């Protein structure tokens, strides 16, 4: 059941989130500022036409706008987010099936970013960091990175407990991936489209024997895979399993090269950000 007072408070929060005055909202919706004030105070509800206009003004769907029940079960909240994302995907795909696969990644990226930046714990810093788009978060939970260039990563602190499983084989493989030649190869491979050996040789300038050596080595360890496509095109791409390690190596190199970023460190109860 809709709680009018909570609904009014929700309207106020959405307006302030966007930095709008009641007068500005009233102009966009086509009502008086007094009407907006009454809605936010919980004195009355907007009609269906004004509800639609409010949703468009605040950039949210009507079901989310009208939802006022408090969810104290994190699993239920997560399920709701998943449901909304799923509905969003199908709506997008059905509306523009031809370009859906190209657009969905960017759309989900924006949705994730909207949630990710909340952890800054401070509305002013949250908005600043979101606009900057290159946040680094350090806390007892672990470390998080977001960069609009294409990097989003979470490493939980408890992962350290699993490090004993990493042996010489993995470290040797990692050292080859991080070598100048290995990095040159991995940074030019695509997880979807094949890249020919000739193209790699031309773009990297690596000597033939060394290029062959690394391609064989990475293929044996499933970092990359060799495929033959229709038309007889032969080439390499990042593997579906261990290939993610290659993507993380290249992303880590990018993060190391990035000098301008917003860093939030959480101390004590992990709610006080230090910049």
C-alpha positions as CSV (number, residue, x, y, z in Angstrom):
1,X,0.0,0.0,0.0
2,X,1.3,3.4,-0.9
3,X,2.4,5.6,2.0
4,X,1.7,9.2,1.0
5,X,4.1,10.7,3.4
6,X,7.0,8.4,2.3
7,X,6.0,9.0,-1.3
8,X,6.3,12.8,-0.7
9,X,9.7,12.4,0.9
10,X,10.8,10.2,-2.0
11,X,9.8,13.0,-4.4
12,X,11.8,15.5,-2.4
13,X,14.9,13.3,-2.4
14,X,14.7,12.8,-6.2
15,X,14.4,16.5,-6.7
16,X,17.3,17.3,-4.5
17,X,19.4,14.6,-6.1
18,X,19.1,16.4,-9.4
19,X,19.6,19.8,-7.8
20,X,16.2,21.1,-8.9
21,X,14.0,23.6,-7.1
22,X,10.3,23.1,-6.6
23,X,9.7,25.8,-9.1
24,X,11.9,24.1,-11.7
25,X,10.0,20.8,-11.3
26,X,6.7,22.6,-11.5
27,X,7.7,24.2,-14.8
28,X,8.8,20.8,-16.2
29,X,5.6,19.1,-15.1
30,X,3.3,22.0,-15.9
31,X,1.8,22.7,-12.5
32,X,2.3,25.3,-9.8
33,X,5.2,25.2,-7.3
34,X,2.5,25.0,-4.6
35,X,1.3,21.7,-6.1
36,X,4.8,20.3,-5.9
37,X,5.2,21.5,-2.3
38,X,1.9,19.7,-1.4
39,X,3.0,16.5,-3.1
40,X,6.4,16.5,-1.2
41,X,4.6,17.3,2.1
42,X,2.4,14.3,1.6
43,X,-0.8,16.4,1.6
44,X,-2.0,14.9,-1.7
45,X,-1.0,12.8,-4.6
46,X,-0.4,13.9,-8.2
47,X,-2.7,12.5,-10.9
48,X,-1.6,9.9,-13.4
49,X,-0.6,12.5,-16.0
50,X,1.6,14.4,-13.5
51,X,3.0,11.1,-12.2
52,X,4.2,10.3,-15.7
53,X,5.7,13.7,-16.0
54,X,7.5,13.4,-12.7
55,X,8.9,10.0,-13.7
56,X,10.3,11.6,-16.9
57,X,11.6,14.6,-15.0
58,X,13.5,12.4,-12.5
59,X,14.5,9.8,-15.0
60,X,12.9,6.8,-13.2
61,X,10.0,4.4,-14.0
62,X,6.6,4.8,-12.4
63,X,6.9,1.4,-10.5
64,X,10.1,2.6,-8.8
65,X,8.6,6.0,-8.1
66,X,5.5,4.6,-6.5
67,X,7.4,1.9,-4.4
68,X,7.5,3.1,-0.8
69,X,7.7,-0.1,1.2
70,X,10.9,-0.5,3.1
71,X,13.0,-3.6,2.1
72,X,15.1,-4.7,5.0
73,X,16.1,-8.0,3.4
74,X,19.2,-7.5,1.3
75,X,18.4,-10.6,-0.8
76,X,15.0,-9.2,-1.7
77,X,16.7,-5.9,-2.7
78,X,19.2,-7.7,-4.8
79,X,16.4,-9.7,-6.4
80,X,14.5,-6.5,-7.2
81,X,17.6,-5.0,-8.9
82,X,18.1,-8.2,-10.9
83,X,14.4,-8.2,-12.0
84,X,14.6,-4.5,-13.1
85,X,17.8,-5.1,-15.0
86,X,16.3,-8.2,-16.7
87,X,13.2,-6.3,-17.7
88,X,15.3,-3.4,-18.9
89,X,17.4,-5.8,-21.1
90,X,14.3,-7.4,-22.7
91,X,12.7,-4.0,-23.3
92,X,15.8,-2.8,-25.0
93,X,16.3,-5.9,-27.1
94,X,12.7,-6.0,-28.2
95,X,12.7,-2.3,-29.1
96,X,15.9,-2.3,-31.1
97,X,17.0,-5.9,-31.7
98,X,19.5,-5.1,-34.4
99,X,21.7,-3.0,-32.1
100,X,20.7,-4.5,-28.8
101,X,23.9,-6.4,-28.3
102,X,26.0,-3.4,-29.0
103,X,24.1,-1.1,-26.6
104,X,23.3,-3.4,-23.7
105,X,26.8,-3.5,-22.3
106,X,26.9,0.3,-22.2
107,X,23.4,0.5,-20.6
108,X,24.3,-2.0,-17.9
109,X,27.5,-0.2,-17.3
110,X,25.6,3.0,-16.6
111,X,23.2,1.1,-14.3
112,X,26.1,-0.4,-12.4
113,X,27.9,2.9,-12.1
114,X,24.7,4.5,-10.6
115,X,24.9,1.9,-7.8
116,X,28.7,1.8,-7.4
117,X,29.2,5.4,-6.5
118,X,26.8,5.3,-3.6
119,X,29.6,3.8,-1.5
120,X,31.4,7.1,-1.3
121,X,29.1,7.6,1.7
122,X,28.8,11.3,1.2
123,X,26.2,12.9,-1.2
124,X,28.5,15.8,-2.2
125,X,31.5,13.5,-2.8
126,X,29.3,10.9,-4.4
127,X,28.1,13.4,-7.1
128,X,31.6,14.8,-7.6
129,X,33.2,11.3,-8.0
130,X,30.4,10.2,-10.3
131,X,31.0,13.2,-12.6
132,X,34.8,12.6,-12.5
133,X,34.3,9.0,-13.3
134,X,37.6,7.6,-11.8
135,X,37.0,6.6,-8.3
136,X,39.3,4.4,-6.1
137,X,37.9,3.1,-2.8
138,X,40.0,1.5,0.0
139,X,38.3,-0.1,3.0
140,X,38.3,-3.1,5.3
141,X,36.1,-4.8,2.7
142,X,38.8,-4.5,0.1
143,X,39.6,-2.3,-2.8
144,X,37.4,-1.0,-5.6
145,X,38.2,0.8,-8.8
146,X,35.9,2.5,-11.3
147,X,37.1,4.3,-14.3
148,X,34.9,5.5,-17.2
149,X,37.7,4.5,-19.6
150,X,36.4,0.9,-19.2
151,X,37.7,-0.4,-15.8
152,X,35.5,-1.6,-13.0
153,X,37.0,-3.9,-10.4
154,X,36.3,-5.2,-6.9
155,X,39.0,-7.2,-5.0
156,X,37.8,-8.4,-1.6
157,X,40.3,-8.4,1.2
158,X,39.5,-12.1,2.0
159,X,41.1,-13.1,-1.3
160,X,44.4,-12.9,0.5
161,X,43.4,-16.1,2.3
162,X,43.4,-17.9,-1.1
163,X,46.8,-16.8,-2.2
164,X,48.5,-19.9,-1.0
165,X,46.9,-21.7,-4.0
166,X,49.0,-19.6,-6.3
167,X,52.2,-21.4,-7.3
168,X,55.2,-21.1,-9.6
169,X,53.2,-22.1,-12.7
170,X,50.8,-19.2,-12.2
171,X,53.5,-16.7,-11.3
172,X,55.6,-17.7,-14.4
173,X,52.6,-17.3,-16.6
174,X,51.8,-13.9,-15.1
175,X,55.4,-12.8,-15.7
176,X,55.1,-13.7,-19.3
177,X,51.8,-11.9,-19.6
178,X,53.4,-8.8,-18.1
179,X,56.5,-8.9,-20.2
180,X,56.7,-6.2,-22.9
181,X,56.1,-8.7,-25.7
182,X,53.3,-10.5,-23.8
183,X,51.6,-7.3,-23.0
184,X,51.9,-6.1,-26.6
185,X,50.1,-9.2,-27.7
186,X,47.4,-9.3,-25.1
187,X,46.5,-5.6,-25.4
188,X,45.8,-6.2,-29.1
189,X,43.6,-9.3,-28.8
190,X,39.9,-9.1,-28.8
191,X,37.6,-11.4,-26.7
192,X,35.1,-11.6,-29.6
193,X,36.8,-11.1,-33.0
194,X,39.7,-13.0,-34.3
195,X,43.1,-11.3,-34.8
196,X,45.4,-12.9,-37.3
197,X,49.1,-13.7,-36.6
198,X,50.1,-11.5,-39.4
199,X,48.2,-8.5,-37.9
200,X,49.9,-9.2,-34.5
201,X,53.3,-9.3,-36.1
202,X,52.8,-6.1,-37.9
203,X,51.3,-4.2,-35.0
204,X,53.7,-5.4,-32.3
205,X,56.9,-5.7,-34.2
206,X,57.8,-8.8,-32.2
207,X,60.3,-11.1,-33.8
208,X,58.7,-14.2,-35.4
209,X,60.2,-16.8,-33.1
210,X,59.3,-14.9,-30.0
211,X,55.8,-14.2,-31.3
212,X,55.2,-17.9,-32.1
213,X,56.7,-18.9,-28.7
214,X,54.2,-16.7,-26.8
215,X,51.2,-17.6,-28.9
216,X,51.8,-21.2,-28.3
217,X,52.5,-20.7,-24.6
218,X,49.4,-18.6,-24.0
219,X,47.3,-21.0,-26.1
220,X,48.5,-24.0,-24.0
221,X,47.4,-22.2,-20.8
222,X,44.1,-21.2,-22.3
223,X,44.8,-17.4,-22.0
224,X,44.1,-17.2,-25.7
225,X,42.4,-19.6,-28.2
226,X,43.1,-20.3,-31.8
227,X,40.0,-20.5,-34.1
228,X,39.2,-20.8,-37.8
229,X,36.2,-18.8,-38.9
230,X,34.1,-19.0,-42.1
231,X,36.0,-18.1,-45.1
232,X,39.1,-19.8,-43.7
233,X,40.1,-16.8,-41.5
234,X,42.6,-18.0,-38.9
235,X,43.4,-16.1,-35.8
236,X,43.5,-15.7,-32.0
237,X,41.2,-14.2,-29.4
238,X,41.1,-14.0,-25.6
239,X,39.9,-17.2,-24.0
240,X,36.5,-17.4,-22.3
241,X,38.0,-18.6,-19.0
242,X,41.6,-17.6,-18.3
243,X,41.3,-14.8,-20.9
244,X,39.8,-12.6,-18.2
245,X,43.3,-12.7,-16.5
246,X,44.7,-11.1,-19.6
247,X,42.1,-8.4,-19.5
248,X,42.9,-7.8,-15.9
249,X,46.6,-7.5,-16.6
250,X,46.0,-4.9,-19.3
251,X,43.5,-3.0,-17.1
252,X,46.0,-3.0,-14.2
253,X,48.6,-1.5,-16.5
254,X,46.1,1.2,-17.5
255,X,45.3,1.9,-13.8
256,X,49.0,2.3,-13.0
257,X,49.3,4.9,-15.8
258,X,46.3,6.9,-14.6
259,X,47.5,9.7,-12.3
260,X,44.3,11.7,-11.8
261,X,41.7,9.9,-9.7
262,X,39.4,10.3,-6.7
263,X,40.5,8.2,-3.7
264,X,38.2,7.5,-0.8
265,X,39.5,5.7,2.2
266,X,37.2,4.4,4.9
267,X,38.4,4.3,8.5
268,X,36.9,3.4,11.9
269,X,33.3,2.2,11.1
270,X,34.0,2.5,7.3
271,X,31.6,5.5,7.0
272,X,34.0,8.4,7.1
273,X,35.6,9.2,3.8
274,X,39.1,10.8,3.8
275,X,40.1,12.5,0.5
